[in-house]
Amino acid sequence: MSDLWAPLRASTQARIGLGRAGNSLPTRRVLEFQAAHAAARDAVNEPPDIDDLTEQLHGIGVCQPLRVRSQATSRGEYLRRPDLGRLPADLSVLPKAKADIGFVLADGLSPRALTDHAASMVDALVRAFDGRYRIAPPVIATQARVALGDHIGHALGVTTVLVLIGERPGLSVADSLGIYLTHRPQPGLTDAERNCISNIHPPDGLDYRTAAAVAAALVAGARTLGRSGIALKDRFSSAEIGCGGV
């Protein structure tokens, strides 16, 4: 018998047309679900390999990264207290770079995504900027939420901060990376003042080159408009930034 769900299943990672075995799912589908759930849990709890990430960044010619952490002192506290993940423990190691662009590489809810994709994403971003901007030394932030990037960007003195962060794992993808862009970062900003590029995890998700092109267009738009977030989305069309739904 032909599988009527096969054409749809080939175009999505969603679990559809799983079949039945009596009143339950087939054993294979149950095991697939359990494996995906385990991978998502591991992605949340496994710490990033910062030494390997540093080596990767060095390999693409990026400055030696600086390291900071949030006020969450453990992974358990980070998960229980999102507010602490948004606040820095100590930023005294950060110099006043007075650069155009700052990169914050944050573990977020999927440190695995940072380990797998951050260095290649930074490389693609640097290529997309093509020497147009001064770039501050990258900052690796652990136990970090998105808003921690505003504190870091403000401390560095950068005009625009890009937070590359591991996104919440799902049952289809455990290593998705997101980029949050904030123009003129400072503590106290809201999500309405940021732009997000999500679902970066080639080959199944957004590829590095496309994500970098969108980010470069958003940076240029933010510099023209003087701000990021909702105002930038309203003024610049999806054609101008190269992607819809950013």
Beta strands, then each sheet from edge to edge (+ up, - down):
strand 1: 66-69
strand 2: 101-106
strand 3: 139-142
strand 4: 160-166
strand 5: 177-183
strand 6: 195-200
sheet 1: 1+ 3+ 2+ 4+ 5- 6+
end
